[in-house]
Structures are given as C-alpha cells and as structure tokens.
C-alpha cells in the first residue's frame, strides 16, 4: 500500500477512546480557538 492508503486505513479504524487525553484536550482547545477566530473574523 501507498502512504495515502495507509493513512486512510489508520484514520478510518481509529476510535475516540484510543486517543490519549492530551490529544483530545488539544483538539478541543484548537476547535474552540477556531470558533473564536471565525466569529471575530465575521465582523
């Protein structure tokens, strides 16, 4: 398999509970940051 297929397979089989808590916390932080930037940018 190529790198793209490997990445797609990994992502499609990944489950939320497999992610370390630090990864989940950072993802939440970046999502909230994105929402804040989008709201501010819309004005």
MONORTA-V940998 format. One record per residue. N is the residue number from 0. SS is DSSP state (H for helix, E for strand, - for the rest). PSI is psi in degrees with one decimal (NA if undefined). NEAR is the number of other ideal C-beta (glycine too) atoms within 10 Angstrom. Layout:
BEGIN
n=[N N]
ss=[SS SS]
psi=[PSI PSI]
near=[NEAR NEAR]
END
This chain:
BEGIN
n=[0 1 2 3 4 5 6 7 8 9 10 11 12 13 14 15 16 17 18 19 20 21 22 23 24 25 26 27 28 29 30 31 32 33 34 35 36 37 38 39 40 41 42]
ss=[- - H H H H H H H H H H H - - H H H - - H H H H H H H H H H H H H H H H H H H H H - -]
psi=[153.5 173.2 -37.1 -45.5 -39.4 -44.2 -43.6 -43.3 -45.7 -48.1 -38.6 -23.2 -7.7 135.7 149.1 -42.9 -13.8 -16.7 137.7 150.5 -37.2 -39.0 -43.6 -44.4 -43.8 -39.0 -41.7 -43.3 -48.5 -34.2 -45.5 -37.9 -43.3 -45.3 -44.1 -44.2 -41.0 -41.9 -45.1 -38.5 -19.4 -7.3 NA]
near=[8 7 7 8 9 10 11 12 11 9 8 7 8 10 6 6 6 8 12 8 7 8 10 12 11 11 11 10 10 10 10 10 10 10 10 10 10 9 9 8 7 6 4]
END
